[in-house]
Amino acid sequence: MAESSSITRYLTGITTTGTPHLGNYVGSVRPSVAASRRTDVQSFYFLADYHALIKCDEPSRIQRSTMEIAATWMACGLDPERVTFYRQSDIPEIPELTWMLTCVSAKGMLNRAHAYKAAVDKNVARGEDPDGDVSAGLFMYPVLMAADIVMFNAHKVPVGRDQAQHLEMTRDIAQRFNHLYGEHFTLPEAEIDDAVALLPGLDGRKMSKSYDNTIPLFTPRAQLQKLIAGILTDSRAPGEPKDTEGSALFQIYQAFASADETETLRRAYAEGIAWGDAKQLLFERIDREIAPLREHYEALMADPAQIERTLLAGAEKARAQSRPFMARLRHAVGLRGLAENTGAKTNKPSKPVKSNSKAGFKQYRERDGLFYFKLQDEKGSTLLQSRGFKSPQDAGRVIGAMQQNPLDFVNSFADQLEPVDNQTALAASKVLETLSQAAAES
């Protein structure tokens, strides 16, 4: 039982507004694919196309970027069978949850969001209306991001240091919701890896679409060589020692090379390697890693229907969790059937629950420090046994969701339960349905 108890849920998204470049690969794609292969991690990867609408009003660009980013992740080794890989807009529960979170989010907190403040400061500096051209989408961006994260109760969210504020806002929003409506959300933590390289672009500044200084990840080989030849360097001639500090060329090489390869280039800098030779070394080192990935990427891009099928399958996998969870959240905030928990009479006769009945969930803590639950029938026989959870709240959330979804718990909660045979599953389903009905009629 302890094997799945140590599972940590990671969630990563990329906004679909541009073509992936070397900086995206080194800073996000490569480390996230490596993390997805860990046995102690449950990974969620999504294409943030709702977020793209905040920044981009070119429909064809968003569509193209969605395909490019999906193909990039898969070409770089992301296995859709192993992870939950989906397009944000295919999960209708996310905008619904965004509205619920909007209703508990403090405007004063959102006023302090970096992106919003930067837009206001820019307008003020130009002597314009502080909110001129600032959309409600930009202002509400942190709430949509919070919905992305808490929908799947992610424990860890890998982000750059500039995104850490949004994780703090997510925690604040989730805490407020939990305070009002009960413990539904895990409070996520930002995972900031300062060892991950922040690649400079062609001009030495951070590689970014905003600066138009990027090297597209899967640009053709000849174009890759041409772009690398254009990286800004100083005027030191061949034979003159060169500094690795502040050298964009050296930093990019270091992000791809082994420690031994990096040390060899460091010595070559000290010995006065020609810039042309250093750029050729960089090109060869990048192409050695990217070439086989590029071939896979091009095959995927030639078959957009296959990418679409993969994303839709991932959406169904994600919605197996989001649908029952949203049903529980709707109930929690009061979006319920009018005869439910109101004392109103219905035509269906209520079924009395025996006071001495043993049917129901039993929660307990084991010596391993983890929390478990089991479902028993009226005779006290165990029908379902959970795996371990880090907190009683996590266990309680699964119990609540199972009662909301009594007919499909085997598929929806298989990773949180010990396996059961068909006959036991049927018996468990009947007990769950009875408990759900009794709760609704009480």
N, C-alpha and C positions, 0 to 999 in steps of 0.2 A: 504493500500500500504506500510505502514511503517514496516509491519511484516518481509518481506524478505530483507528489506534494511539493517537491522542490522546483516545480516548473515556474518560470518567470515569464510574464507576457510582455513582449516588446512590440512597439508600434512605430512605424516609419512611413512618412508620406512625402511625395515630391509633387510640387505644383506644376501643372501641365501648361507652361507658357513658353517653352523654348526647347532647343535641341540639346541633349546632354553633352557636356564637355568634359575634358580631363579633370577639371576641378570637382565636378559632380562625382566622377568615378572614384577618385582618390578619397574624397571627403565623406561620401555617403554610400554609393552603390557597392563598392568593393568591401568595405567593412560590414555593411548590413547583410550582404550575401554570406560572408564568412560567419556572422552571428547566427544566421538562419540554420546553419548546419549543426549547431550545438544541441545536444540531447536534453539539456535542462532548460530550453527556451521554447516558448510558443510564440511564433512571429506573425505579425499582421503588417502587410505592405499594401499601400493604396496609392492610387493616382488622384491627386487632389484637384479635380477639375472644377468643383464648386469654388475653391479658393482662386482658381485661375480667372474666374469671372470678375474678381475684384481688380485685377491688374490688366486684363486684356479684353478688348472688345472685337477681336478678330476671330470669328467662329472657326474658320478653316485652320488657323494657327493652333487653337486649342485642340482640335481634332487630331491634327498632325502630331502635335507634341505628345498627346496621350498615347498614340501608337508608338512613337519613337521611344518614350520612356518605358512603356511596357516591354517592348522588344529589347531594350537595353538591359533591363533587369534580368530577363530570361536568358539573353545571350551571355550574360556574365555569371550565370550559374544558379539563379533563383529557381527553385523547384516548386511550381504551383501545387503539386500534390503534397508537399511537405509543409507548406505555409498557407496562410489565408491571404490571397492576392486578389485585390478587387479595385474597381473604379468607384470613387466616392459617390458619384451621382446615381449609381445602381443600388444604393442603400437608402430607401426613402425614410427609414427611421432616423437617419442623421439630421436632416433639416427639421423633423418633428422634435427631436431632442434639443436641437439648437434653440427652438422657440421656448421650450420649457426652461432651459438654462438662462435664456435672455430674461425671463421673468424673475429670476433670482439674482441677476448680475447687477452690481452697483455701477451706476453711470460714472461716479467719481473714479472708480477703479479703471474703467475703460478710458477715461480721459487721460490716464497716465501711460497708456500703451505707447511704446516707442514709435511705431509707424504713424499713428495718429498725431502724436506730438511733433514728429518731424514734418508732417504735412502742414500743420498749423504754424509752426515756426517759420517754415519757408514762405507761407503766405504773409505772415506778419512782417518778415524782413523785406518783402516787396511792397509793403504798405497796402495790402489787399485784405479783404474779408478773411478773418482767421479760418473760417470753414469753407471758403471758396473752393469749389471743385472737389471737396472731400465727400466721398459717398458714404452712405450708411453701411455699405458693405465693408469698406475699410475700417470704419469705426467698430463694427461688430466682429471683425476678423478673429479676435481672441475667443469669442464665444463659440464660433463654428469650430475652431481648433479644439476647444475644450470638449465639444460634442464628439469629435472624431476620437478623442482619447478615452473618455469615460464610457462611451458606448460599448467598448470591449474591455473595460476595466483594466487598461494597460498598467503594468507596474513601472515600466521603464520606457522613456521616450528619448532616443538619441537625438540631440539637437546641438547646434552651434551655440556658443556663449551668447550670441545676440538674440537667440530664441528662448533663453532661460526664463525671461520675464513672463512669457506666455505660459510656461509650465506652472509658475507661481500663481498666475491668474486662474489657471485650470483648477489648481488645488483649492483656491479661495471659493470658486464657484461651486465645486463639488462639495466642499464642507458646508456651504450655506444650504444647498439642496438637502444634504444628509440631515442637517439640523432641523429643517422644516418637515421632511417627509420620511425620515428613517434612513438607516445605513444602507444605501444602495450602491454608492460609488467608492471604488478604491482611489486613494489619493496618489497620483502618479509622481514619479521622480524623474527629473531631467538627468540624462546620462551624457555628460560632456567629457569627451576624450581629447585632452589637450595635445596628445601625441599624434592625432590625426592631422595630416598635413593640410595647410590652407594654401593652395597653389596660387602662385602669381601668374598673371596673364602675359600676353605678348609685350605689354608696356611696363611690366614690373608691378603694376597694381594688382589687387586681388582679382583672380580670374572670375569675370562676371558678365552676364549678358548686358547688364546696365552700362558697362564700360566698353562693350563691343571689342573685347580683347581676348576672346576665348579661342580654344582649339577644340573643335568638335571631336567627340570621342571616336566616332566611327567614320571620320572623313576619309576619302580614298587615300591610299598610300602616298601617291605623288603629292597630293595636296597637304598631307601631314608633313612631309619633308619640307615643302615650301613654307608652311606656317612656322615651323620650328626655325627655319633659316631666318625668319623675320623677327625673332625674339630680340628685344632691346639689350645691347651689351655696351660696355664702355669702349674707349678708343685705344686700349692697350694693344700693342703690336705683338705678333708671335715672338716668343722668347722672353717677354716681360712677365714676371710673376703676376698672378691675378687673384683677387679676393673672392673667396666663396661666400663671405658675409654679404648679404644683399644682392647676390647674383640670382636672378630669376631662373636662369638656365640651370644652375647647380641645384636649386631647390626643387625644380621639377624632376631632375634626374634622381635626386635623393628619394623622392616619393615612389619611384618605380624600382630602384636598384636595391641590391642586398647591401649589407654593411661593408663587405669586402669591396664590392664594386664602387661604392661611394667613396671609400678611402682611396682607391686607385685614382678616381677622378680628382679627389682633393690634392693628391700629390702632383697630378698633371697640372692643376691650376698653379701650384707653387713653382713648377718647373717651366711655366710659360706656354702652355698649350695654346695653339691658335684657336680663335673663336669658331672658325669654320669647322675645325676638327672636333671641338667640343660639341657643337650642334649636331654633327654627324653621329657622334656617340649617343647623344640623347635620342635622336631619331631612331637609331637601330635598337636602343634599349626599349623604347616605348612600343615600337612596331612588333618586337618579339613577343610582348605580352598581349598586345591588342589584336594582332593579325588573325589568330584563330577565333577570337570573339567576334571580330568584324564579319567573318564568313557566316557565322551563325546568325548574327544580326541581320545581314542582308537577306538571308533565307526567310527569316521571320517577317521582315518588312515586305517581302514579296507575297505574303499570304495573310493579309489583314483579317480575313474571315477566321483564321485559326486563332489569332490574337483575341478577336472578339469572343469566340467560344470559350477561351481560357478565362477571360475576365468575367463572363457571365456565370461560368461554373464557380469561380471564386466568390462572386456576389451571393450565390445560393448558399455557399459554405458560410459566409459571413452572416447572412440573414437567418441561418439556423440558430444563431445566437442573438441577433438584434431583435428579431420578431418577438420571441417570448419575453425578452428583457424589457422591450418597450411596452408590452402588454402589462407587465408588472408596474412600470413607471406610470403609465396612464392611470392604473388603479390607485397608485399611491397619491397622485395629485388630485384625484376626484373625478377623472374623466371615466365614469363608470355607467353601466346600465342603470336606468332609473329605479328598477326594482331591487337593485343590489345593495344590501346593507342599509336599507332605508326604513325597514319595518313595514313596507308596503305589502299588501296581500297579493298572492299570485294564485293562479289556478292549480299549480302543481302542489300536491300535499308535501309538507316537509317530512323528512325522515329523521326521527329522533336518534340522537347519538347516545349509545349506552354509556353510562358513567363509568362502568367497569371495563369498557372496551380497551383492548391493548393496541388497536389499530392506530397507526400514526408514526410520526418521525421521532426518533430519539437521538439527541445530540450529546456528544461526550468528547472528552479529551483523553488521549492516550499518553503513555509515558514518553513517547518521542516528542511531546510538546505540541503535536498537531491536533486539529479538531476534525471530528468525523461525525457522520450521521448514518442511521439505518432506518429503513422503512419496514415496519412490522404489520402483519395482518392481525385479525381479531384474536387469534390464538397465541399471538406473541411470537410467531415464526418470522424470521428475517427474510424479506423479499428482495430488498436492495441494500447494498453496502457501498458507502462512498469511499473514495480515496481521501487522502489527508488534505486539510486546508490550513493555511497559515493563521487564520483568524476565525472566530465564530461568525463574524459578519459575512465572510466569504461563503461559509457553509450555509448560512441562513439565506443568502441571496439565491443559491442554487435550489434550496428547498422551495422558496417562494416561486421561482420560475417554473419548477416542475409541477407545482400545483396549478399554475396558470396553463400548463401544456401537458395534461395528463396522458394524452393519447400518443404522443410522439417523443416521450422522454428518452427512449433508448437511443434514437438518432441525435437528439438535441444535446444530450448530456452524457454521451458515451465516454468521453475522456475524463469525466469526474466520478464515474461509477465503476465498480468491479463488474465484469461481464456476467450476464444472466442468460439462461435458456429461454426459449419462446414461451413455454408454459408459465414460468415464473414471471416473465415480463407481462403476460396477460393478466395474471393475478395482481401484480403491482399496479397495472394501469387501472384496474377496477377499484382498488383501494384509493389510489390518487384521485379518481373521479368522485368517489364518495366523500373524501375529505374536502375536495374543492367545493362540492355542492353544499356540504354541511356548513362550510365557512361562509358561503354566499347567503345562506338562509338564516344564519344565526343573528 
